[in-house]
Amino acid sequence: MTVSVEAGVSAPEGAGTPVPTPAARTRGLRKVYRGTVAVDQVDLDVPSGAVLGMLGPNGSGKTTTIRMLLGLVRPTEGEVELLGQKMPEGAGEALPDVGALVEGPGFHPFLSGRENLFRMAAAEPRLASNSVPSAVEEALERVGLTGAAHRRYRAYSLGMKQRLGLASALLVPRRMIVLDEPTNGLDPAGTREIRKIIGELHAEGVTVLVSSHLLAEVEATCTHVAVLNAGSVVAQGELSELLESGSPGLLVSTPDGDRAIEVLRDNRISARLTPEGVRVDLAATTAPEAIAALVRGEVAVHEASRARTGLEDLFARLTQGEEEIEEER
Ligand SMILES: Nc1ncnc2c1ncn2[C@@H]1O[C@H](COP(=O)(O)OP(=O)(O)OP(=O)(O)O)[C@@H](O)[C@H]1O
């Protein structure tokens, strides 16, 4: 299943409205690793100024796509444009404007967090040498690492390593920030801080591309979403529009959810158990029909209400395997 919603930051409608150039775009992107198709036919659009959440199950190709966007991996086929530059050829032009937190950022294990940042800052082409100390301290402060900045990188927890990676991405003002699973290893307070930093970057007009498996995180922070499954983009566009594109549903509260699912399936009505109750898919039936089937099947219905299509729901529909869909029929 593929859902697509016109990608692009909201702009007033009308003749002559310029279409903003995307901060990043890929066309027909494909990566094959010794027989494993990691990414296949990916056409991704990251609108300028958007916070785009890249969602997908493990192994769906998020990291590989990000690595190709940054010119770290050469595509088997397809095209990549980053800030208007063809990648990887235009890396020298584009990358100084892009801060990235990706796996293995190349920190030295025996240097402290602060010393590592000094090394990174010295290699920043857009940072004058007399501005390095203040840039390092500001970045440490922003990610809440000032207190641990003197400790060796080797002794850092996963969460502290993530913070240091983020600090290196924030050393200089950027046009775009790319974060691969930034909340990986962070505690709830750290996760909230990342959310706050993403919000601040968005307010400053910076484009943010963030990969995550945390749906609630994406729903709270992103303006746009791209859902990957098995190496392909199965949905992308504005978050609000994608959520509206979901099929209508009915949420039924009952003490016997399993029995309700059984009865509905016997009546060829698609439904599944959620923490909130039984979610009935109303794409091919109506609410009165579903409720009547439950009552006929002697299932106690305590309450029935219109189900809000959350990102979790959309994600489940887009990424569940064909076999599961078959089973549901
Ligand atoms: N260097 C590599 N060599 C061989 N196969 C690879 C390599 N990198 C990725 N793959 C494979 O490509 C597929 C996509 O991996 P990728 O890491 O891009 O997915 P992901 O969505 O980022 O997953 P996760 O959420 O687990 O990080 C997987 O099947 C993975 O095993």
The ligand as an SDF file (V2000), in Angstrom:
LIG
                    3D

 31 33  0  0  0  0  0  0  0  0999 V2000
   27.0430   -2.2270    5.1860 N   0  0  0  0  0  0  0  0  0  0  0  0
   26.0790   -3.1350    4.9710 C   0  0  0  0  0  0  0  0  0  0  0  0
   26.3660   -4.3540    4.4490 N   0  0  0  0  0  0  0  0  0  0  0  0
   25.4000   -5.2520    4.2090 C   0  0  0  0  0  0  0  0  0  0  0  0
   24.0790   -5.0440    4.4600 N   0  0  0  0  0  0  0  0  0  0  0  0
   23.7250   -3.8690    5.0000 C   0  0  0  0  0  0  0  0  0  0  0  0
   24.7080   -2.8520    5.2750 C   0  0  0  0  0  0  0  0  0  0  0  0
   24.0500   -1.7690    5.7930 N   0  0  0  0  0  0  0  0  0  0  0  0
   22.7300   -2.1140    5.8420 C   0  0  0  0  0  0  0  0  0  0  0  0
   22.5400   -3.3610    5.3550 N   0  0  0  0  0  0  0  0  0  0  0  0
   21.2440   -4.0620    5.2390 C   0  0  0  0  0  0  0  0  0  0  0  0
   20.3450   -3.2020    4.5730 O   0  0  0  0  0  0  0  0  0  0  0  0
   19.0320   -3.2670    5.1630 C   0  0  0  0  0  0  0  0  0  0  0  0
   18.6090   -1.8650    5.6030 C   0  0  0  0  0  0  0  0  0  0  0  0
   19.4140   -1.4800    6.7220 O   0  0  0  0  0  0  0  0  0  0  0  0
   19.3430   -0.0480    7.4150 P   0  0  0  0  0  0  0  0  0  0  0  0
   20.3750   -0.0360    8.4960 O   0  0  0  0  0  0  0  0  0  0  0  0
   19.4060    1.0140    6.3780 O   0  0  0  0  0  0  0  0  0  0  0  0
   17.8840   -0.0590    8.0360 O   0  0  0  0  0  0  0  0  0  0  0  0
   17.2630    0.8330    9.1990 P   0  0  0  0  0  0  0  0  0  0  0  0
   15.8640    1.1330    8.7900 O   0  0  0  0  0  0  0  0  0  0  0  0
   18.1480    1.9940    9.4950 O   0  0  0  0  0  0  0  0  0  0  0  0
   17.2530   -0.1800   10.4120 O   0  0  0  0  0  0  0  0  0  0  0  0
   17.3750    0.0800   12.0140 P   0  0  0  0  0  0  0  0  0  0  0  0
   16.1060    0.7360   12.4440 O   0  0  0  0  0  0  0  0  0  0  0  0
   17.5030   -1.3240   12.5380 O   0  0  0  0  0  0  0  0  0  0  0  0
   18.6040    0.9070   12.2290 O   0  0  0  0  0  0  0  0  0  0  0  0
   19.1250   -4.3020    6.2660 C   0  0  0  0  0  0  0  0  0  0  0  0
   18.7020   -5.5300    5.7350 O   0  0  0  0  0  0  0  0  0  0  0  0
   20.5970   -4.3370    6.6000 C   0  0  0  0  0  0  0  0  0  0  0  0
   20.9620   -5.5980    7.1020 O   0  0  0  0  0  0  0  0  0  0  0  0
  1  2  1  0
  2  3  1  0
  2  7  2  0
  3  4  2  0
  4  5  1  0
  5  6  2  0
  6  7  1  0
  6 10  1  0
  7  8  1  0
  8  9  2  0
  9 10  1  0
 10 11  1  0
 11 12  1  0
 11 30  1  0
 12 13  1  0
 13 14  1  0
 13 28  1  0
 14 15  1  0
 15 16  1  0
 16 17  2  0
 16 18  1  0
 16 19  1  0
 19 20  1  0
 20 21  2  0
 20 22  1  0
 20 23  1  0
 23 24  1  0
 24 25  2  0
 24 26  1  0
 24 27  1  0
 28 29  1  0
 28 30  1  0
 30 31  1  0
M  END
$$$$
